[in-house]
Amino acid sequence: IDLKEHSTHLEDSMTNVAEEVGQEWKKVIGEARSNETMKCFKKEEQFRNRAALLRSRIARENRRETIEAFGPGPHKVLFTLILPNLPNERFEFIMEMAPIDLMPHTVHTFLQQVHHKLWDGCTFVFCAEHILQASPMPSDLNPHADLRQPFYENSLDKVYFQEYSQEYPHVTNTVGISGRPGGPDFYINLVDNTDNHGPGGQIDNILKEEADPCFGKIISGLDVIEKMKNLPTTDYEFDIFVHIESARIMGSSLKAEDYLKGNPTF
């Protein structure tokens, strides 16, 4: 026997076997990864379906609760402001909520905030070319007030999900909720922000399909909005914040007080 030739033959055979084993192993690994990937896809699909069910249940209950407490709408909120350059005067604008069938959760959340007077003493703090934003921040009239804590205490600091309706986009003078998850800050759209604040508009967010909730529009007092736009700012922040003296639901009946008694966050 030619040992050298035999050794070479064995080496070739072992190489071939190793290659075959390698190929088979790649197949096994590939199938395993494929199976794991499918499991992940199915698990994600189940989570999405359950989240969608939860959102629909929350929206349904919020719609019912809003109608029982405040009527079917249209729901309107009267804001009374104190401008820093005219401290002895009062300025008002009216915000009308989106139809309850389109944005039940966000409308419910905002009306709850107003009902509990959480926006009283807060401020408009920010004015860019595209939005005018309000926040639980104190003004020079209440510099030491802790305005954010009451939102947390009433579990009204955030919306539970990013509700959005294509039938109620972010056009000029509508009102949206800021943040992910949204709240409590809200803003007035000074231009058409449908592309930027609608689905897929905020590219830095992981869930790119989400949008800022658009839940109302300014129907009266646009001259007041213009006055705020003309106030001095530094890097888009008002030099002196605009004080929200009060926000009140217009025409709300006593049944809301009766319904909410003992149920601060129904």
Secondary structure, DSSP 4 states (H G I P E B T S, - for coil): --HHHHHHHHHHHHHHHHHHHHHHHHHHHHHHHHHHHHHHHHHHHHHHHHHHHHHHHHHHHHHHHHHHHH-SS--EEEEEEEETTEEEEEEEEEEEEPPTTTSHHHHHHHHHHHHTTTTTT-EEEEE-SSEEEEES---TTSTT---SHHHHHTT-SS-SS----TTS---TTEEEEEETTEEEEEEEESS--HHHHSTT--TTSSSTT----EEEEEEE-HHHHHHHHTS-EETTEEEEEEEEEEEEETT--HHHHHHHTT-TT-
